[in-house]
């Protein structure tokens, strides 16, 4: 999981600081997520998936399909 969030961040030319600010967390906390030192809370995963327009499964490496799931009706 740590590699996907780093790759997504770098693909969008964002700094760890920018993502940390968006998530209202310290930059060191975000860095620890990327390094796998801390588990990422579900609320943060949801926010990242929405931000990157992908699924939590993609972020977690459970699928290689980057497109998000269709929304519920």
NORZIKA-V937515 format. One record per helix or strand of 3 or more residues. SS is the DSSP state (a for helix, b for strand). FROM is the first residue (numbers start at 1). LEN is the number of residues. If there is no record, write none. Layout:
# NORZIKA-V937515
[[SS/FROM/LEN] [SS/FROM/LEN]]
This chain:
# NORZIKA-V937515
[[a/2/10] [a/16/8] [a/27/9] [a/42/11] [a/56/4]]
